[in-house]
């Protein structure tokens, strides 16, 4: 009778451990699935940031190119304005005489 009781208690302990193992494995599978989804989303975010970085670098290069272009032309225009001012002054001096 004591052996039957002991056997029954051991069976219940075994069954409880089996249920805990199954619950643990189920939760571990769920966690791994969520982790895979998170890693997938992070991969997409990382790719998006890499693409954005490339795009921003290209914008910076284009901006620098445009600034050099405009700086050159502004310098030329300033030279032309200085030249024109000199010509106007000379003409005004001639007509004032």
Backbone as a printed PyTorch tensor [residue, N CA C, xyz], in Angstrom:
tensor([[[  0.8140,  -1.1860,   0.0000],
         [  0.0000,   0.0000,   0.0000],
         [  0.8660,   1.2620,   0.0000]],

        [[  1.9030,   1.2840,   0.8270],
         [  2.8210,   2.4270,   0.8400],
         [  3.5660,   2.4990,  -0.4780]],

        [[  3.8560,   1.3250,  -1.0510],
         [  4.5480,   1.3170,  -2.3260],
         [  3.6550,   1.8670,  -3.4110]],

        [[  2.3680,   1.5590,  -3.3700],
         [  1.4260,   2.0880,  -4.3600],
         [  1.3360,   3.6130,  -4.2480]],

        [[  1.3010,   4.0860,  -3.0150],
         [  1.2230,   5.5230,  -2.7760],
         [  2.5050,   6.1970,  -3.2850]],

        [[  3.6410,   5.6040,  -2.9780],
         [  4.9210,   6.1460,  -3.4280],
         [  4.9870,   6.1390,  -4.9500]],

        [[  4.5420,   5.0630,  -5.5630],
         [  4.5380,   4.9550,  -7.0140],
         [  3.6370,   6.0260,  -7.6180]],

        [[  2.4790,   6.2310,  -7.0190],
         [  1.5350,   7.2390,  -7.5170],
         [  2.1250,   8.6460,  -7.4040]],

        [[  2.7760,   8.9330,  -6.2830],
         [  3.4000,  10.2550,  -6.0840],
         [  4.5180,  10.4580,  -7.1190]],

        [[  5.3300,   9.4310,  -7.3260],
         [  6.4040,   9.5310,  -8.3120],
         [  5.8590,   9.7360,  -9.7220]],

        [[  4.7360,   9.0710, -10.0530],
         [  4.1000,   9.2480, -11.3630],
         [  3.6150,  10.6840, -11.5340]],

        [[  3.0210,  11.2190, -10.4490],
         [  2.5360,  12.6040, -10.5070],
         [  3.6990,  13.5870, -10.6640]],

        [[  4.7930,  13.3070,  -9.9430],
         [  5.9760,  14.1550, -10.0780],
         [  6.4980,  14.0760, -11.5170]],

        [[  6.5820,  12.8440, -12.0600],
         [  7.0440,  12.6530, -13.4290],
         [  6.1470,  13.4000, -14.4170]],

        [[  4.8130,  13.2630, -14.2240],
         [  3.8700,  13.9320, -15.1150],
         [  3.9930,  15.4570, -14.9970]],

        [[  4.1880,  15.9400, -13.7690],
         [  4.3500,  17.3830, -13.5570],
         [  5.6050,  17.8970, -14.2360]],

        [[  6.6830,  17.1270, -14.1130],
         [  7.9320,  17.5120, -14.7670],
         [  7.7600,  17.5040, -16.2810]],

        [[  7.0580,  16.5130, -16.8060],
         [  6.8050,  16.4380, -18.2510],
         [  5.9800,  17.6330, -18.7180]],

        [[  4.9710,  18.0210, -17.9520],
         [  4.1570,  19.1960, -18.3030],
         [  5.0120,  20.4620, -18.2800]],

        [[  5.8670,  20.5820, -17.2590],
         [  6.7530,  21.7430, -17.1850],
         [  7.7060,  21.7840, -18.3750]],

        [[  8.2480,  20.6110, -18.7560],
         [  9.1480,  20.5370, -19.9000],
         [  8.4280,  20.9530, -21.1780]],

        [[  7.2090,  20.4560, -21.3570],
         [  6.4340,  20.8040, -22.5460],
         [  6.1110,  22.3020, -22.5680]],

        [[  5.7250,  22.8400, -21.3990],
         [  5.4210,  24.2730, -21.3080],
         [  6.6810,  25.0950, -21.5970]],

        [[  7.7950,  24.6650, -21.0300],
         [  9.0570,  25.3630, -21.2750],
         [  9.4160,  25.3420, -22.7620]],

        [[  9.3020,  24.1710, -23.3840],
         [  9.6250,  24.0550, -24.8110],
         [  8.6900,  24.9110, -25.6610]],

        [[  7.4210,  24.9670, -25.3100],
         [  6.4540,  25.7950, -26.0420],
         [  6.8400,  27.2670, -25.9220]],

        [[  7.1440,  27.6870, -24.7020],
         [  7.5410,  29.0810, -24.4890],
         [  8.8610,  29.4010, -25.1940]],

        [[  9.7880,  28.4620, -25.1630],
         [ 11.0600,  28.6610, -25.8530],
         [ 10.8420,  28.7940, -27.3530]],

        [[  9.9650,  27.9750, -27.9140],
         [  9.6460,  28.0660, -29.3430],
         [  9.0140,  29.4150, -29.6700]],

        [[  8.1040,  29.8800, -28.8090],
         [  7.4680,  31.1860, -29.0230],
         [  8.5100,  32.3080, -28.9570]],

        [[  9.3930,  32.2070, -27.9780],
         [ 10.4430,  33.2230, -27.8290],
         [ 11.3550,  33.2280, -29.0440]],

        [[ 11.7340,  32.0590, -29.5070],
         [ 12.5960,  31.9710, -30.6900],
         [ 11.8950,  32.5360, -31.9230]],

        [[ 10.5970,  32.2820, -32.0460],
         [  9.8390,  32.8200, -33.1810],
         [  9.8060,  34.3400, -33.1280]],

        [[  9.5560,  34.8910, -31.9360],
         [  9.5510,  36.3530, -31.7970],
         [ 10.9400,  36.9220, -32.0600]],

        [[ 11.9640,  36.2150, -31.6110],
         [ 13.3320,  36.6590, -31.8400],
         [ 13.6490,  36.6670, -33.3390]],

        [[ 13.2090,  35.6420, -34.0480],
         [ 13.4110,  35.6020, -35.5030],
         [ 12.7040,  36.7600, -36.1870]],

        [[ 11.4840,  37.0620, -35.7410],
         [ 10.7390,  38.1830, -36.3290],
         [ 11.4500,  39.5040, -36.0380]],

        [[ 11.9330,  39.6290, -34.8090],
         [ 12.6510,  40.8530, -34.4380],
         [ 13.9210,  40.9990, -35.2610]],

        [[ 14.6520,  39.9060, -35.4200],
         [ 15.8750,  39.9570, -36.2290],
         [ 15.5640,  40.3220, -37.6720]],

        [[ 14.4690,  39.8190, -38.1860],
         [ 14.0720,  40.1440, -39.5490],
         [ 13.7570,  41.6340, -39.6730]],

        [[ 13.0090,  42.1630, -38.7160],
         [ 12.6830,  43.5930, -38.7460],
         [ 13.9500,  44.4370, -38.6060]],

        [[ 14.8390,  44.0190, -37.7110],
         [ 16.0960,  44.7620, -37.5440],
         [ 16.9250,  44.7340, -38.8250]],

        [[ 16.8880,  43.6140, -39.5180],
         [ 17.6000,  43.5300, -40.8020],
         [ 17.0490,  44.5120, -41.8010]],

        [[ 15.7150,  44.6320, -41.8400],
         [ 15.1090,  45.5950, -42.7720],
         [ 15.4520,  47.0290, -42.3730]],

        [[ 15.4480,  47.2960, -41.0790],
         [ 15.8000,  48.6460, -40.6070],
         [ 17.2540,  48.9500, -40.9510]],

        [[ 18.1330,  47.9760, -40.7170],
         [ 19.5460,  48.1720, -41.0220],
         [ 19.7460,  48.4420, -42.5130]],

        [[ 19.0710,  47.6960, -43.3570],
         [ 19.1820,  47.9000, -44.7990],
         [ 18.6680,  49.2910, -45.1810]],

        [[ 17.5490,  49.6870, -44.5620],
         [ 17.0080,  51.0150, -44.8280],
         [ 17.9750,  52.1140, -44.4200]],

        [[ 18.6260,  51.9280, -43.2700],
         [ 19.5960,  52.9330, -42.8190],
         [ 20.8170,  52.9700, -43.7310]],

        [[ 21.2560,  51.8050, -44.1890],
         [ 22.3780,  51.7820, -45.1360],
         [ 22.0100,  52.5000, -46.4270]],

        [[ 20.8010,  52.2370, -46.9330],
         [ 20.3490,  52.9140, -48.1560],
         [ 20.2550,  54.4160, -47.9380]],

        [[ 19.7230,  54.8040, -46.7840],
         [ 19.6080,  56.2280, -46.4670],
         [ 20.9840,  56.8770, -46.3800]],

        [[ 21.9430,  56.1700, -45.7810],
         [ 23.3070,  56.6940, -45.6860],
         [ 23.9020,  56.9280, -47.0610]],

        [[ 23.7170,  55.9730, -47.9710],
         [ 24.2240,  56.1290, -49.3340],
         [ 23.5640,  57.3210, -50.0220]],

        [[ 22.2570,  57.4440, -49.8310],
         [ 21.5050,  58.5440, -50.4250],
         [ 22.0010,  59.8880, -49.8860]],

        [[ 22.2000,  59.9620, -48.5710],
         [ 22.6610,  61.2110, -47.9560],
         [ 24.0780,  61.5630, -48.4180]],

        [[ 24.9420,  60.5560, -48.5560],
         [ 26.2960,  60.8190, -49.0590],
         [ 26.2370,  61.3810, -50.4750]],

        [[ 25.3610,  60.8200, -51.2960],
         [ 25.2350,  61.3060, -52.6710],
         [ 24.7150,  62.7360, -52.6920]],

        [[ 23.7550,  63.0250, -51.8250],
         [ 23.2440,  64.4020, -51.7320],
         [ 24.3690,  65.3490, -51.3300]],

        [[ 25.1860,  64.9330, -50.3560],
         [ 26.2920,  65.7910, -49.9090],
         [ 27.2940,  66.0230, -51.0480]],

        [[ 27.5970,  64.9610, -51.7920],
         [ 28.5250,  65.1140, -52.9240],
         [ 27.9480,  66.0410, -53.9880]],

        [[ 26.6630,  65.8530, -54.2890],
         [ 26.0060,  66.7220, -55.2790],
         [ 25.9770,  68.1650, -54.8030]],

        [[ 25.6950,  68.3530, -53.5120],
         [ 25.6410,  69.7100, -52.9540],
         [ 27.0030,  70.3790, -53.0550]],

        [[ 28.0600,  69.6310, -52.7270],
         [ 29.4140,  70.1930, -52.8160],
         [ 29.7360,  70.5620, -54.2670]],

        [[ 29.3380,  69.7160, -55.1910],
         [ 29.5750,  69.9920, -56.6170],
         [ 28.8600,  71.2680, -57.0490]],

        [[ 27.6040,  71.4090, -56.6240],
         [ 26.8390,  72.6130, -56.9840],
         [ 27.4440,  73.8640, -56.3480]],

        [[ 27.9050,  73.7280, -55.1110],
         [ 28.5130,  74.8820, -54.4470],
         [ 29.7870,  75.3200, -55.1680]],

        [[ 30.6010,  74.3540, -55.5860],
         [ 31.8180,  74.7220, -56.3450],
         [ 31.4370,  75.4090, -57.6500]],

        [[ 30.4330,  74.8730, -58.3270],
         [ 29.9740,  75.4510, -59.5890],
         [ 29.5170,  76.8890, -59.3830]],

        [[ 28.6730,  77.0890, -58.3590],
         [ 28.1350,  78.4360, -58.1310],
         [ 29.2020,  79.3870, -57.6070]],

        [[ 30.1100,  78.9020, -56.7900],
         [ 31.1930,  79.7580, -56.2900],
         [ 32.0270,  80.2840, -57.4510]],

        [[ 32.3400,  79.4070, -58.3820],
         [ 33.1160,  79.8140, -59.5620],
         [ 32.3780,  80.9030, -60.3360]],

        [[ 31.0780,  80.6920, -60.5540],
         [ 30.3160,  81.6740, -61.3320],
         [ 30.1030,  82.9820, -60.5680]],

        [[ 29.9350,  82.9090, -59.2830],
         [ 29.8050,  84.1410, -58.4870],
         [ 31.1160,  84.9220, -58.5480]],

        [[ 32.2280,  84.1970, -58.4440],
         [ 33.5270,  84.8810, -58.5530],
         [ 33.6560,  85.5900, -59.9000]],

        [[ 33.2690,  84.9000, -60.9640],
         [ 33.3250,  85.5030, -62.3080],
         [ 32.4160,  86.7290, -62.3900]],

        [[ 31.2090,  86.6210, -61.8270],
         [ 30.2870,  87.7620, -61.8560],
         [ 30.8440,  88.9440, -61.0620]],

        [[ 31.4680,  88.6610, -59.9320],
         [ 32.0610,  89.7410, -59.1410],
         [ 33.1860,  90.4310, -59.9160]],

        [[ 33.9760,  89.6400, -60.6290],
         [ 35.0330,  90.2340, -61.4640],
         [ 34.4190,  91.1130, -62.5400]],

        [[ 33.3480,  90.6200, -63.1660],
         [ 32.6880,  91.4030, -64.2230],
         [ 32.1010,  92.6930, -63.6520]],

        [[ 31.4810,  92.6170, -62.4700],
         [ 30.9010,  93.8140, -61.8520],
         [ 32.0070,  94.8120, -61.5220]],

        [[ 33.1210,  94.3310, -60.9860],
         [ 34.2440,  95.2180, -60.6750],
         [ 34.7580,  95.8920, -61.9430]],

        [[ 34.8620,  95.1070, -63.0050],
         [ 35.3040,  95.6560, -64.2970],
         [ 34.3290,  96.7180, -64.7890]],

        [[ 33.0280,  96.4120, -64.7020],
         [ 32.0130,  97.3680, -65.1640],
         [ 32.0280,  98.6440, -64.3240]],

        [[ 32.2240,  98.5110, -63.0360],
         [ 32.3080,  99.7020, -62.1810],
         [ 33.4780, 100.5870, -62.6120]],

        [[ 34.6010,  99.9470, -62.9010],
         [ 35.7720, 100.7090, -63.3570],
         [ 35.4860, 101.4240, -64.6650]],

        [[ 34.8260, 100.7360, -65.5930],
         [ 34.4940, 101.3580, -66.8840],
         [ 33.5400, 102.5340, -66.6960]],

        [[ 32.5380, 102.3460, -65.8390],
         [ 31.5590, 103.4180, -65.6000],
         [ 32.2610, 104.6250, -64.9840]],

        [[ 33.1440, 104.3690, -64.0250],
         [ 33.8730, 105.4790, -63.4030],
         [ 34.6990, 106.2390, -64.4380]],

        [[ 35.3490, 105.4870, -65.3250],
         [ 36.1700, 106.1510, -66.3620],
         [ 35.2700, 106.9680, -67.2990]],

        [[ 34.1160, 106.4010, -67.6600],
         [ 33.2000, 107.1370, -68.5340],
         [ 32.6690, 108.3850, -67.8390]],

        [[ 32.3460, 108.2510, -66.5710],
         [ 31.8340, 109.4210, -65.8140],
         [ 32.9140, 110.4890, -65.7230]],

        [[ 34.1680, 110.0750, -65.5520],
         [ 35.2710, 111.0370, -65.4650],
         [ 35.4490, 111.7600, -66.8010]],

        [[ 35.2800, 111.0450, -67.9020],
         [ 35.4260, 111.6580, -69.2330],
         [ 34.3190, 112.6700, -69.4700]],

        [[ 33.1070, 112.2900, -69.0740],
         [ 31.9860, 113.1920, -69.3360],
         [ 31.9770, 114.3720, -68.3660]],

        [[ 32.6190, 114.2340, -67.2440],
         [ 32.6740, 115.3210, -66.2590],
         [ 33.7060, 116.3610, -66.6730]],

        [[ 34.6330, 115.9750, -67.4810],
         [ 35.7080, 116.8830, -67.8990],
         [ 35.2580, 117.7970, -68.9840]]])
